[in-house]
Amino acid sequence: MKKVFITGGSGTVGSAFIKKYYDKYKFYSYSRNEKMQVALKRKFPDVEIILGSVEDENLLIGEVIKVVPDIIVHAAALKHVDTAEKQPKQAIDINIVGSLNIVKAAKTCNVPLTVGISTDKACMPDCVYGYTKMLMEKLFLDANNVQNKFVCCRFGNVAGSHGSVIPLWLSLKNQKKPLKLTHPKMTRLMFTQDEAAKLIQKSIELATEAGGFIISKIMKSVNMRAMASIISDNVEIVGLRPGEKLNEDLISEKELKFTCLRGDYIIIKEDKSGKEGIRLQKHLSSLTAEKMSTQEIKEIIAIVYKELSETLLFEKQY
């Protein structure tokens, strides 16, 4: 059984990957959040938890040396757009310096594969968070070599992730308060936690051939006003937050010539120039992507509601 050292393992993406592939890998969750780490251990007793921050280079390298992992999944990050705008140094320390430390740890310990979790905000960035993740992608692809492979997974919005809008809106509805929406025309590319876990696994499988690529997935677009209206009739428009855009880009025009489609997955590899297969034909964004139907939006909301209910039930047992 291969060993996976996962930073931010107790967060939404990390725990979703652990849940999906609990029987496939031996997991080591590295995170500074003690409460979430303990909760993860209670859910998944075979996971080894390690308290630490990616900004602490010496501690990080020391723990990777102890584990000797086959794979590192780097999911730890400062993810909130408005927080990064207000505290850019924190975003730089965690998302850039922390990622540099991951590269150092992987090469020092000769880890065969390292997977970085990125975001659509890294494509044509227009906010601090997006710029930090764009630089993380650059760092990882530059670090790739034959002995130590590096790849990145570029996500859209993961439905139900910590701090995301669906859990907040469900909570506001339960409190009989208005749902706060920044703009009625806002759209987002969205997929489930299970799909996010599968994307990470797909990157691992493809990296057996070669590293040095970004992988994403064809996702559908959600109009956030439509989603809010399904949850509640009481919606309040509050205006765009700092660093926030109406629409998000996943694959840019410049990247099209480097794309290769494998089913619903999109591979971006600059040294291949799309010669491995069929290219994506037009840039992909929440404005150009296929729109989710009302039924699909309802299904996404139902999945998040179920996950929240299961989490609350679990917490009551402890």
C-alpha positions as CSV (number, residue, x, y, z in Angstrom):
1,M,0.0,0.0,0.0
2,K,1.5,3.3,-1.1
3,K,2.0,6.1,1.5
4,V,0.4,9.5,0.9
5,F,1.5,12.5,2.8
6,I,-1.3,15.1,2.5
7,T,-0.9,18.7,3.6
8,G,-4.2,20.2,4.7
9,G,-5.5,16.6,5.0
10,S,-8.3,17.5,7.5
11,G,-9.7,20.2,5.1
12,T,-12.5,19.6,2.6
13,V,-10.4,18.5,-0.3
14,G,-8.0,16.4,1.8
15,S,-10.7,14.6,3.7
16,A,-12.7,14.0,0.6
17,F,-9.6,12.3,-1.0
18,I,-9.0,10.3,2.1
19,K,-12.6,9.2,2.3
20,K,-12.7,8.1,-1.4
21,Y,-9.4,6.2,-1.3
22,Y,-9.1,5.2,2.4
23,D,-8.6,1.5,1.5
24,K,-6.2,2.3,-1.4
25,Y,-3.5,4.3,0.4
26,K,-1.9,4.7,3.8
27,F,-2.5,8.4,4.7
28,Y,-0.5,10.9,6.8
29,S,-2.4,14.1,7.3
30,Y,-0.2,17.2,8.0
31,S,-2.1,20.2,9.2
32,R,-1.8,22.9,11.9
33,N,-5.5,22.7,12.8
34,E,-5.6,20.4,15.9
35,K,-9.4,20.3,16.2
36,M,-9.9,19.3,12.6
37,Q,-7.0,16.8,12.7
38,V,-8.6,15.0,15.7
39,A,-12.0,15.0,14.0
40,L,-10.3,13.4,10.9
41,K,-8.7,10.7,13.1
42,R,-12.0,9.8,14.7
43,K,-13.6,9.4,11.3
44,F,-10.7,7.5,9.8
45,P,-8.7,5.8,12.5
46,D,-6.0,4.4,10.2
47,V,-4.9,8.0,9.2
48,E,-1.8,9.2,11.0
49,I,-2.1,12.8,12.0
50,I,0.9,15.2,12.2
51,L,0.5,18.7,13.5
52,G,2.5,21.3,11.6
53,S,2.5,24.1,9.1
54,V,3.8,24.2,5.5
55,E,5.5,27.5,6.3
56,D,7.8,25.7,8.8
57,E,10.4,24.3,6.4
58,N,12.5,22.4,8.9
59,L,9.5,20.7,10.5
60,L,7.9,19.8,7.2
61,I,11.1,18.3,5.8
62,G,11.7,16.4,9.0
63,E,8.2,14.9,9.0
64,V,8.5,13.9,5.3
65,I,11.8,12.2,6.1
66,K,10.1,10.2,8.8
67,V,7.2,9.1,6.6
68,V,9.1,8.4,3.4
69,P,6.0,8.9,1.3
70,D,5.4,7.6,-2.2
71,I,3.1,10.6,-3.0
72,I,2.7,14.1,-1.5
73,V,-0.7,15.8,-2.0
74,H,-0.3,19.5,-1.3
75,A,-3.8,20.7,-0.4
76,A,-2.9,23.2,2.4
77,A,-3.6,26.8,1.4
78,L,-5.1,30.1,2.4
79,K,-8.1,29.8,0.1
80,H,-10.5,32.7,0.9
81,V,-10.3,35.5,-1.7
82,D,-11.3,38.4,0.7
83,T,-8.9,37.2,3.4
84,A,-6.0,37.1,0.9
85,E,-6.8,40.6,-0.3
86,K,-6.8,42.0,3.2
87,Q,-3.7,40.0,4.4
88,P,-1.6,39.4,1.3
89,K,1.5,38.5,3.3
90,Q,-0.3,35.6,4.9
91,A,-1.4,34.4,1.4
92,I,2.2,34.6,0.2
93,D,3.6,32.8,3.2
94,I,1.2,29.9,3.0
95,N,0.5,29.6,-0.7
96,I,3.9,30.5,-2.2
97,V,6.6,30.0,0.6
98,G,4.7,26.9,1.8
99,S,4.6,25.5,-1.8
100,L,8.4,26.2,-2.1
101,N,8.9,24.2,1.1
102,I,6.9,21.3,-0.3
103,V,9.2,21.3,-3.4
104,K,12.2,21.3,-1.1
105,A,10.8,18.5,1.0
106,A,9.9,16.4,-2.0
107,K,13.3,16.7,-3.6
108,T,15.2,16.4,-0.3
109,C,13.4,13.1,0.5
110,N,13.3,12.0,-3.2
111,V,9.5,11.7,-3.2
112,P,8.5,10.1,-6.6
113,L,5.3,12.2,-7.1
114,T,3.9,15.5,-5.7
115,V,0.4,16.8,-6.6
116,G,-0.5,20.4,-6.0
117,I,-4.1,21.5,-5.6
118,S,-4.8,24.7,-7.6
119,T,-7.8,26.7,-8.6
120,D,-9.5,28.3,-11.6
121,K,-8.5,31.6,-10.0
122,A,-4.9,30.8,-11.1
123,C,-6.0,31.1,-14.7
124,M,-5.7,34.8,-15.7
125,P,-5.6,35.8,-12.1
126,D,-7.1,39.1,-10.9
127,C,-6.8,38.7,-7.1
128,V,-4.0,37.9,-4.6
129,Y,-5.2,34.4,-4.0
130,G,-5.2,33.7,-7.8
131,Y,-1.7,35.1,-8.2
132,T,-0.4,33.0,-5.4
133,K,-1.9,29.8,-6.9
134,M,-0.7,30.7,-10.4
135,L,2.9,31.0,-9.0
136,M,2.4,27.6,-7.2
137,E,1.6,26.0,-10.6
138,K,4.7,27.6,-12.1
139,L,6.9,26.4,-9.2
140,F,5.6,22.8,-9.4
141,L,5.9,22.5,-13.2
142,D,9.5,24.0,-13.0
143,A,10.4,21.5,-10.3
144,N,9.4,18.5,-12.3
145,N,12.1,16.0,-13.3
146,V,12.4,12.3,-14.0
147,Q,13.0,11.2,-10.4
148,N,10.6,13.7,-8.7
149,K,7.4,14.3,-10.7
150,F,5.2,17.3,-10.0
151,V,1.7,17.9,-11.3
152,C,-1.1,20.3,-10.5
153,C,-4.9,19.8,-10.3
154,R,-6.8,22.9,-11.2
155,F,-10.2,22.9,-9.5
156,G,-13.3,25.0,-9.9
157,N,-15.5,25.6,-6.8
158,V,-15.8,22.5,-4.6
159,A,-19.4,22.4,-3.5
160,G,-19.7,22.4,0.3
161,S,-16.0,23.2,1.0
162,H,-15.2,25.1,4.2
163,G,-16.3,28.7,3.9
164,S,-18.1,28.1,0.6
165,V,-21.5,29.6,-0.1
166,I,-23.9,26.6,-0.1
167,P,-23.4,25.7,3.6
168,L,-23.6,29.4,4.5
169,W,-26.8,29.9,2.6
170,L,-28.4,26.7,4.1
171,S,-27.4,28.1,7.6
172,L,-28.9,31.5,6.8
173,K,-32.1,29.9,5.6
174,N,-32.4,27.8,8.7
175,Q,-32.0,31.0,10.8
176,K,-34.7,32.7,8.6
177,K,-32.2,35.3,7.5
178,P,-31.7,36.7,3.9
179,L,-29.1,34.9,1.7
180,K,-26.3,37.3,0.9
181,L,-25.4,37.3,-2.9
182,T,-22.7,39.6,-4.2
183,H,-24.1,40.0,-7.7
184,P,-27.2,38.6,-9.6
185,K,-25.1,37.8,-12.7
186,M,-22.3,35.9,-11.0
187,T,-21.5,32.5,-12.3
188,R,-19.1,29.8,-11.0
189,L,-17.8,26.5,-12.3
190,M,-18.7,23.9,-9.6
191,F,-18.2,20.2,-8.9
192,T,-18.6,17.9,-6.0
193,Q,-16.1,16.8,-3.4
194,D,-16.3,13.3,-4.8
195,E,-15.4,14.6,-8.3
196,A,-12.5,16.6,-6.7
197,A,-11.1,13.4,-5.1
198,K,-11.4,11.6,-8.5
199,L,-9.5,14.4,-10.2
200,I,-6.6,14.0,-7.8
201,Q,-6.6,10.3,-8.4
202,K,-6.6,10.8,-12.1
203,S,-3.5,13.0,-11.8
204,I,-1.7,10.3,-9.9
205,E,-2.6,7.7,-12.6
206,L,-1.5,9.9,-15.5
207,A,1.7,10.8,-13.7
208,T,2.9,7.2,-14.0
209,E,3.6,8.2,-17.7
210,A,5.2,11.6,-17.0
211,G,4.8,14.6,-14.7
212,G,5.0,18.3,-15.5
213,F,1.3,18.9,-16.3
214,I,-1.8,20.6,-15.1
215,I,-5.0,18.6,-15.1
216,S,-8.5,19.9,-14.8
217,K,-12.0,18.7,-15.7
218,I,-14.8,19.9,-17.9
219,M,-17.3,21.4,-15.4
220,K,-20.7,23.0,-15.7
221,S,-21.5,26.5,-14.8
222,V,-23.9,27.7,-12.1
223,N,-25.7,31.0,-12.0
224,M,-25.4,31.9,-8.3
225,R,-28.7,33.8,-8.3
226,A,-30.5,30.8,-9.6
227,M,-28.9,28.6,-6.9
228,A,-29.7,31.1,-4.2
229,S,-33.4,31.2,-5.3
230,I,-33.7,27.5,-5.1
231,I,-32.6,27.6,-1.5
232,S,-34.7,30.6,-0.5
233,D,-36.9,33.4,-1.8
234,N,-35.2,35.8,0.6
235,V,-32.0,36.9,-1.3
236,E,-30.1,40.2,-0.6
237,I,-27.7,41.6,-3.1
238,V,-24.6,43.0,-1.2
239,G,-22.1,43.9,-3.9
240,L,-18.8,42.3,-5.1
241,R,-16.1,41.7,-2.5
242,P,-12.5,42.8,-3.0
243,G,-10.8,40.6,-5.6
244,E,-14.0,38.9,-6.7
245,K,-15.0,38.5,-10.3
246,L,-18.4,37.9,-12.0
247,N,-17.1,34.9,-14.0
248,E,-14.1,32.6,-13.5
249,D,-11.8,31.2,-16.2
250,L,-10.6,27.6,-16.1
251,I,-8.6,27.3,-19.3
252,S,-7.4,30.4,-21.1
253,E,-7.1,31.2,-24.8
254,K,-3.3,31.0,-24.5
255,E,-3.4,27.6,-22.9
256,L,-5.6,26.0,-25.7
257,K,-2.7,25.0,-27.9
258,F,-1.2,23.0,-25.0
259,T,-4.4,21.1,-24.1
260,C,-5.2,17.5,-24.6
261,L,-8.6,16.0,-23.8
262,R,-9.0,12.6,-22.2
263,G,-12.7,12.0,-21.8
264,D,-13.9,14.8,-19.4
265,Y,-10.4,15.6,-18.3
266,I,-8.2,18.4,-19.7
267,I,-4.4,18.1,-19.6
268,I,-2.3,21.2,-20.0
269,K,1.4,20.3,-20.9
270,E,3.4,23.1,-22.5
271,D,6.1,20.8,-24.0
272,K,3.5,18.7,-25.8
273,S,1.5,21.4,-27.6
274,G,-1.6,19.2,-27.7
275,K,0.0,16.5,-29.8
276,E,-1.1,13.7,-27.6
277,G,-4.8,13.9,-28.6
278,I,-7.8,16.2,-29.2
279,R,-7.4,19.8,-28.1
280,L,-9.9,21.8,-26.2
281,Q,-11.4,24.0,-29.0
282,K,-12.3,27.2,-27.0
283,H,-11.4,28.7,-23.7
284,L,-13.4,27.4,-20.8
285,S,-14.9,29.7,-18.2
286,S,-18.1,29.9,-16.1
287,L,-19.4,32.2,-18.9
288,T,-18.8,29.8,-21.8
289,A,-19.3,26.4,-20.1
290,E,-22.5,24.4,-20.3
291,K,-25.0,25.6,-17.8
292,M,-26.3,23.4,-15.0
293,S,-30.0,22.7,-15.2
294,T,-32.3,23.5,-12.3
295,Q,-32.4,19.8,-11.4
296,E,-28.6,19.5,-11.4
297,I,-28.3,22.5,-9.1
298,K,-30.9,20.9,-6.8
299,E,-28.8,17.7,-6.8
300,I,-25.6,19.7,-5.8
301,I,-27.5,21.4,-3.0
302,A,-28.9,18.0,-1.8
303,I,-25.4,16.5,-1.8
304,V,-24.0,19.3,0.3
305,Y,-27.0,19.1,2.7
306,K,-26.4,15.4,3.2
307,E,-22.7,15.9,3.8
308,L,-23.4,18.6,6.4
309,S,-26.0,16.5,8.1
310,E,-23.6,13.5,8.3
311,T,-20.9,15.8,9.8
312,L,-23.2,17.2,12.4
313,L,-24.4,13.7,13.3
314,F,-20.8,12.5,13.7
315,E,-19.9,15.5,15.8
316,K,-22.8,14.9,18.2
317,Q,-21.4,11.4,18.9
318,Y,-18.3,13.0,20.4
